[in-house]
Amino acid sequence: FDYSLLTGKHVVITAGPTREAIDPVRYITNKSSGKMGFALAEAAAEAGARVTLIAGPVNLPTPNRVDRIDVVRAVDMYETCMEVVETGCDVFIATAAVADYRPTVTADHKIKKSTEEIHLTLVKNPDIVASVAEHNKRPFTVGFAAETQDVMAYAQGKLVNKKLDMIATNDVSGSNVGFNSDNNALTVIWPGGHKVLPLASKTQIAKQLIELIAIRYKD
Ligand code: PMT
């Protein structure tokens, strides 16, 4: 591992889930633990970068020499990311499992149990990584894709539709990789190439992905 790969570069990483409130005591979220994003923040700092880690609600210690900003909702993560990109950064890595939808309204008081069936209406959240890729101060933009089927096809689609420079895809249909596991396996795709990073600890996978990003970024 080259400890000067990203010297002088500002790397911004999103990690963890977001939490979308239904009422004061209930919310919608997902199984992301933040481990993959935190491992990437640690690896980027070890590679000499200045690192800003924008984290959803997770239970993890902040890696050494990493600036951390905690957020809860997708819209908060979106606004924080836009502010940081506006001030300038070189690489953006979207590891967070951002909730695609939020409840259209958040009830002011705890919803009472009454009828047999109740309906929750959801509205789409802004797409953070796609907005970063369209920004006029666009950094080198890396997305993740969490899929349970047709992994390569869906990831290719996200690379193109979200106008990304690179996408790291993981199959999250099993429990030995992806969400909450200490291990992961990735297929990293960029326009014109791809590389498989076989099953390893998230710490090791993070170092390999940071190396790949640094090489593609310098190209
Ligand atoms: O946190 P861990 O427990 O360690 O698990 C790691 C992980 C499985 C969460 C991680 O490796 C991963 O795959 N992260 C992306 C999860 C995801 O939401 O994927 P997606 O295919 O739904 O989204 C595609 C990309 O768009 C992602 O880069 C995501 O951050 C981004 N996105 C999605 C929706 C949205 N509103 N804004 C976004 O920026």
Residues whose N, C-alpha, C, O or C-beta is under 5 A from the ligand:
A	BS01	PMT	G16 K31 S32 S33 G34 K35 M36 G37 A94 T95 A96 A97 V98 A99 D100 N125 P126 D127 I128 V129 A130 G143 F144 A145 A146 N170 G178 F179 N180 S181
